[in-house]
Amino acid sequence: MNPALPSALAAALDRALEGVSRKELAASAQKMSAGYRQGQTSRVIVSPQDAIAYAVARMPATYAACSAVFARLMEVAPDLVPASLLDVGAGTGAASWAAVTAWPQIGSLTMLDHNAALRTLARGLAEAGPPALANAEMLGGDLGLVEAKAEMIVASYVLAELTEDSAAAVAAELWRWTDKALVLIEPGTPQGFARIRAARAALIAAGAHVAAPCTHDMACPMPEGDWCHFSQRLPRSRDHMQMKDASVPFEDERYAYVAVLRESVATGARILAPPLETKPGLTFKLCDETGLRAQFVAARDKAEYRRVKKRAWGGLF
C-alpha cells in the first residue's frame, strides 16, 4: 500500500494549481480551518479557490487513510471484488481514487456530494484517472438522497458533520443500499470514534458483519475515555508544506473506521496501538472476540519474536 497520491492524480492536482496564488491559497485554507474549528461544515467551501485549497490540504491525507483501510479490508476479504462503487460525500474524490487503485476491477463509479465547488474539482481531477473515474457519475445532494445501489459504498470524513444518533441512522440507511460492503472512515479523534462506534452498533443490529478493524461482531469493548484509532504516515508536497507552514516533509493522519460485509470473515486479533518494545520483549494491545487484552512476546522466544517483530499498529496479530 502506497500512501502517496497516484502520479496521475498528483499531476492533475498540479495542473489545477497552475496560476493560483499560493498566498491566496493559504488564506483560503486558513479561512476554512477557522470555520471547521467553529463547528461549520464543508459548506464553507464556496469558490474554486476554496476547493483547490481544500484539496491541497486534505486530499493526500484522505487518500492515504482510505488506502490503508482498503488494504486491511483486502487482507481479510481477498474474495471481495466490487464491480461498482458509490462514494458518499465524495468531496475531491480521494476515496474513489483509493478504491479504484485498490480494486482496478471497479467498472461503475458514482460520486455524491452536495458541494458544487468540490464536485467541479473532483470531475476535473477524475478525468485524469482510469475509465471508472473518468466516466464517473457525479451527483449533487445530501446523504438522505442516496437511492442508488452499489456493490460497495464508502463514506469518508462525512459523519463528522452529523450527530452521533444521526450517524447511526445514516449508516443503517447506507447499509440498505450496498450489495457487498460498506466502509466508514472518520477522523481519529474521540468524536470521530464515537460516530464510528454508534454506526458500528447500528450496522450489526441491521445484520452486517464487521470485517475490520474489529475481528468480531460483539459489543465494542473500548472503555470510557479511550478510543480506537489508527495512523498513516504520508509525504507532504511542497505546496502542502507552504500552506501549512510545515517544517517536516511528512504528516501522520489519524483516523477511525469500520468496514462491514454481508458475510462474516475469519480474522484473528487486531493491534490497537504501537507495540511496546522493552528489553524483555514486545507487548501488544489486542482486540478480538474475547475483548481487549495485552499479549507479551518474550525476546528469548526467538522464533515467535521474529514472527511478530514486524507486526504494526493497525495490523492483524
C-alpha positions as CSV (number, residue, x, y, z in Angstrom):
1,M,0.0,0.0,0.0
2,N,1.5,3.3,-1.2
3,P,0.1,6.3,0.9
4,A,1.3,8.8,-1.8
5,L,-1.1,10.1,-4.3
6,P,-1.1,8.3,-7.7
7,S,1.1,10.0,-10.2
8,A,-1.8,10.8,-12.5
9,L,-3.7,12.4,-9.6
10,A,-0.7,14.4,-8.4
11,A,-0.1,15.7,-11.9
12,A,-3.8,16.7,-12.3
13,L,-3.7,18.5,-8.9
14,D,-0.6,20.3,-10.0
15,R,-2.4,21.4,-13.2
16,A,-5.3,22.7,-11.2
17,L,-2.8,24.8,-9.1
18,E,-1.3,26.5,-12.2
19,G,-1.8,30.3,-12.0
20,V,-3.2,30.1,-8.4
21,S,-1.6,32.5,-5.9
22,R,-0.1,30.5,-3.1
23,K,-0.7,33.4,-0.7
24,E,-4.4,33.4,-1.6
25,L,-4.5,29.6,-1.3
26,A,-3.1,29.8,2.2
27,A,-5.7,32.4,3.1
28,S,-8.5,30.2,1.8
29,A,-7.1,27.3,3.8
30,Q,-6.9,29.3,7.0
31,K,-10.5,30.6,6.5
32,M,-11.8,27.0,6.1
33,S,-9.8,25.8,9.1
34,A,-11.3,28.6,11.2
35,G,-14.7,27.6,10.0
36,Y,-14.3,24.0,10.9
37,R,-13.0,24.8,14.4
38,Q,-16.2,26.9,14.9
39,G,-18.3,23.9,14.0
40,Q,-19.1,24.8,10.4
41,T,-19.3,22.1,7.7
42,S,-17.9,21.8,4.2
43,R,-20.5,24.4,3.1
44,V,-17.7,26.9,3.9
45,I,-16.1,25.8,0.6
46,V,-17.8,28.0,-1.9
47,S,-15.3,29.0,-4.6
48,P,-13.0,27.1,-7.0
49,Q,-10.1,28.5,-5.0
50,D,-11.6,27.2,-1.7
51,A,-11.9,23.8,-3.4
52,I,-8.3,23.7,-4.6
53,A,-7.1,24.8,-1.1
54,Y,-9.1,22.1,0.5
55,A,-7.7,19.5,-2.0
56,V,-4.1,20.5,-1.3
57,A,-4.7,20.5,2.5
58,R,-6.8,17.3,2.8
59,M,-6.8,15.2,-0.3
60,P,-3.4,13.4,0.3
61,A,-4.3,12.5,3.9
62,T,-7.8,11.3,3.0
63,Y,-6.4,9.2,0.1
64,A,-3.7,7.7,2.5
65,A,-6.2,6.8,5.2
66,C,-8.6,5.3,2.6
67,S,-5.8,3.3,1.0
68,A,-4.8,1.9,4.4
69,V,-8.4,0.9,5.3
70,F,-8.9,-0.7,1.9
71,A,-5.7,-2.7,2.2
72,R,-6.9,-4.1,5.5
73,L,-10.3,-5.0,4.0
74,M,-8.5,-6.7,1.1
75,E,-6.4,-8.6,3.7
76,V,-9.4,-10.1,5.5
77,A,-11.7,-10.4,2.4
78,P,-9.5,-11.2,-0.6
79,D,-12.5,-12.5,-2.5
80,L,-14.2,-9.1,-2.3
81,V,-14.0,-7.7,-5.9
82,P,-16.5,-4.9,-6.1
83,A,-17.7,-4.1,-9.6
84,S,-19.5,-0.8,-8.6
85,L,-18.7,1.9,-6.1
86,L,-20.8,4.7,-4.5
87,D,-18.6,7.4,-2.9
88,V,-20.9,9.3,-0.5
89,G,-19.8,12.8,0.5
90,A,-17.1,12.3,-2.1
91,G,-15.5,15.8,-1.8
92,T,-12.5,15.9,-4.1
93,G,-12.8,12.2,-4.9
94,A,-9.9,11.0,-2.8
95,A,-11.8,7.8,-1.6
96,S,-12.8,7.0,-5.2
97,W,-9.2,7.2,-6.4
98,A,-8.0,5.0,-3.5
99,A,-10.8,2.4,-4.2
100,V,-10.0,2.2,-7.9
101,T,-6.3,1.9,-7.1
102,A,-7.1,-1.0,-4.7
103,W,-9.7,-2.7,-6.9
104,P,-9.0,-1.9,-10.6
105,Q,-11.9,-4.1,-11.5
106,I,-14.4,-1.4,-10.4
107,G,-16.3,-0.5,-13.6
108,S,-19.1,1.7,-12.4
109,L,-18.4,4.6,-10.0
110,T,-20.8,7.3,-8.6
111,M,-19.7,10.3,-6.5
112,L,-22.3,12.0,-4.4
113,D,-21.6,15.4,-2.8
114,H,-23.8,18.5,-2.0
115,N,-20.9,20.9,-2.6
116,A,-20.8,22.2,-6.2
117,A,-17.3,23.6,-6.0
118,L,-15.9,20.3,-4.8
119,R,-17.9,18.3,-7.4
120,T,-16.5,20.5,-10.2
121,L,-12.9,20.0,-8.9
122,A,-13.5,16.2,-8.4
123,R,-14.7,15.9,-12.0
124,G,-11.7,17.7,-13.4
125,L,-9.3,15.5,-11.4
126,A,-11.2,12.3,-12.2
127,E,-10.7,12.9,-15.9
128,A,-7.0,12.1,-15.4
129,G,-7.8,8.7,-14.0
130,P,-8.7,5.3,-15.3
131,P,-12.0,4.8,-17.1
132,A,-14.1,4.2,-14.0
133,L,-13.0,7.6,-12.7
134,A,-13.0,9.4,-16.0
135,N,-16.6,8.2,-16.7
136,A,-17.8,8.5,-13.1
137,E,-21.4,9.8,-12.5
138,M,-21.4,13.0,-10.4
139,L,-24.5,13.6,-8.3
140,G,-25.4,16.6,-6.2
141,G,-27.3,16.1,-3.0
142,D,-27.1,15.1,0.7
143,L,-26.8,11.7,2.4
144,G,-30.6,11.4,2.6
145,L,-30.8,11.3,-1.2
146,V,-28.9,8.1,-1.6
147,E,-31.1,5.9,-3.8
148,A,-28.6,4.1,-6.0
149,K,-27.4,0.6,-5.2
150,A,-23.7,-0.4,-5.4
151,E,-21.7,-3.4,-4.5
152,M,-19.5,-1.2,-2.3
153,I,-20.3,2.1,-0.6
154,V,-17.7,4.3,1.1
155,A,-18.3,7.4,3.2
156,S,-15.1,9.1,4.3
157,Y,-15.0,12.1,6.7
158,V,-18.7,12.6,6.3
159,L,-20.3,11.5,9.6
160,A,-18.3,14.3,11.4
161,E,-20.9,16.7,10.2
162,L,-23.7,14.7,11.9
163,T,-24.7,14.0,15.5
164,E,-23.9,10.5,16.9
165,D,-27.6,9.5,16.6
166,S,-27.8,10.7,13.0
167,A,-24.5,8.9,12.2
168,A,-26.1,5.6,13.3
169,A,-29.2,6.2,11.3
170,V,-27.3,7.2,8.2
171,A,-25.0,4.2,8.4
172,A,-28.0,1.9,8.7
173,E,-29.6,3.6,5.6
174,L,-26.4,3.2,3.6
175,W,-26.2,-0.4,4.5
176,R,-29.6,-0.9,2.8
177,W,-28.1,0.4,-0.5
178,T,-25.0,-1.8,-0.6
179,D,-24.8,-5.3,-2.0
180,K,-21.5,-6.4,-0.5
181,A,-19.5,-3.9,1.6
182,L,-19.8,-0.6,3.4
183,V,-16.8,1.4,4.7
184,L,-17.0,4.4,7.0
185,I,-13.9,6.5,7.8
186,E,-13.7,9.4,10.3
187,P,-11.0,11.5,12.0
188,G,-9.1,9.6,14.7
189,T,-10.5,11.7,17.5
190,P,-12.8,10.8,20.4
191,Q,-15.6,12.4,18.5
192,G,-14.8,10.6,15.3
193,F,-14.6,7.3,17.0
194,A,-17.9,7.9,18.9
195,R,-19.7,8.2,15.5
196,I,-18.0,5.1,14.2
197,R,-18.9,3.2,17.3
198,A,-22.5,4.3,17.1
199,A,-22.6,3.4,13.4
200,R,-21.0,0.0,14.1
201,A,-23.6,-0.9,16.6
202,A,-26.4,0.1,14.2
203,L,-24.9,-1.9,11.4
204,I,-24.5,-5.0,13.5
205,A,-28.1,-4.7,14.6
206,A,-29.1,-4.5,10.9
207,G,-27.3,-7.8,10.1
208,A,-23.9,-6.6,9.0
209,H,-20.7,-8.4,9.8
210,V,-17.6,-6.4,10.9
211,A,-14.6,-7.2,8.7
212,A,-12.2,-4.5,10.1
213,P,-10.8,-3.2,12.3
214,C,-12.8,-5.3,14.7
215,T,-12.4,-9.1,14.3
216,H,-15.8,-9.8,15.8
217,D,-19.4,-8.7,15.9
218,M,-19.5,-8.4,19.7
219,A,-20.1,-5.1,21.5
220,C,-17.2,-2.7,21.3
221,P,-15.1,-3.3,24.4
222,M,-13.3,0.1,24.4
223,P,-13.7,1.7,27.9
224,E,-14.9,5.2,28.6
225,G,-12.1,7.8,28.0
226,D,-10.3,5.7,25.3
227,W,-10.9,5.5,21.6
228,C,-9.9,3.2,18.8
229,H,-7.9,4.9,16.0
230,F,-5.0,4.3,13.7
231,S,-2.3,6.3,12.0
232,Q,-0.9,6.5,8.5
233,R,2.3,8.4,7.6
234,L,2.3,10.2,4.2
235,P,4.6,12.5,2.4
236,R,3.9,16.2,2.2
237,S,4.0,18.1,-1.1
238,R,5.9,21.4,-1.3
239,D,2.6,23.2,-1.7
240,H,1.2,21.5,1.3
241,M,4.2,22.4,3.4
242,Q,4.0,26.0,2.3
243,M,0.3,26.2,3.0
244,K,0.6,24.7,6.5
245,D,3.9,26.4,7.2
246,A,5.2,22.9,8.0
247,S,8.9,22.1,8.7
248,V,8.9,18.3,8.2
249,P,8.2,16.6,4.9
250,F,5.6,14.2,6.2
251,E,2.4,14.1,8.3
252,D,0.6,11.5,10.3
253,E,-3.1,11.1,9.6
254,R,-5.1,9.7,12.5
255,Y,-8.3,8.0,11.6
256,A,-11.1,5.7,12.9
257,Y,-13.1,3.4,10.7
258,V,-15.3,0.4,10.3
259,A,-15.8,-1.9,7.3
260,V,-18.7,-4.3,7.2
261,L,-19.7,-7.1,4.8
262,R,-22.8,-9.2,4.1
263,E,-20.9,-12.3,5.1
264,S,-18.7,-12.9,8.1
265,V,-14.9,-13.5,7.7
266,A,-12.4,-15.1,10.0
267,T,-9.6,-12.9,11.0
268,G,-7.9,-13.0,14.4
269,A,-6.9,-10.1,16.7
270,R,-6.3,-6.5,15.7
271,I,-3.3,-4.5,17.1
272,L,-4.8,-1.3,18.6
273,A,-1.6,0.7,19.5
274,P,2.0,0.8,18.6
275,P,3.7,-2.3,20.1
276,L,5.6,-1.5,23.3
277,E,9.2,-2.7,22.9
278,T,11.3,-3.3,26.0
279,K,14.4,-5.4,26.6
280,P,12.4,-8.4,27.9
281,G,10.2,-8.4,24.8
282,L,7.2,-6.9,22.9
283,T,3.8,-6.1,24.4
284,F,0.8,-5.8,22.0
285,K,-2.6,-4.2,22.8
286,L,-5.1,-6.5,21.1
287,C,-8.8,-6.7,20.4
288,D,-10.7,-9.9,19.5
289,E,-13.9,-11.7,20.4
290,T,-12.7,-12.0,24.0
291,G,-12.3,-8.2,24.3
292,L,-9.3,-6.1,24.9
293,R,-6.1,-7.9,26.1
294,A,-2.3,-7.5,26.3
295,Q,-0.1,-10.0,24.5
296,F,3.5,-10.3,25.6
297,V,6.1,-12.0,23.4
298,A,9.4,-12.6,25.2
299,A,12.6,-11.8,23.3
300,R,14.1,-15.1,24.4
301,D,11.4,-16.9,22.4
302,K,13.4,-16.2,19.3
303,A,11.1,-17.9,16.7
304,E,7.9,-16.2,17.9
305,Y,9.7,-12.9,18.5
306,R,10.9,-12.9,14.9
307,R,7.4,-13.8,13.7
308,V,5.7,-10.9,15.4
309,K,8.6,-8.3,15.2
310,K,7.2,-6.6,12.1
311,R,3.6,-6.6,13.3
312,A,2.5,-2.9,13.5
313,W,-0.3,-0.7,14.8
314,G,-3.5,-1.5,12.9
315,G,-2.4,-4.8,11.6
316,L,-3.5,-8.3,12.5
317,F,-1.6,-10.2,15.2
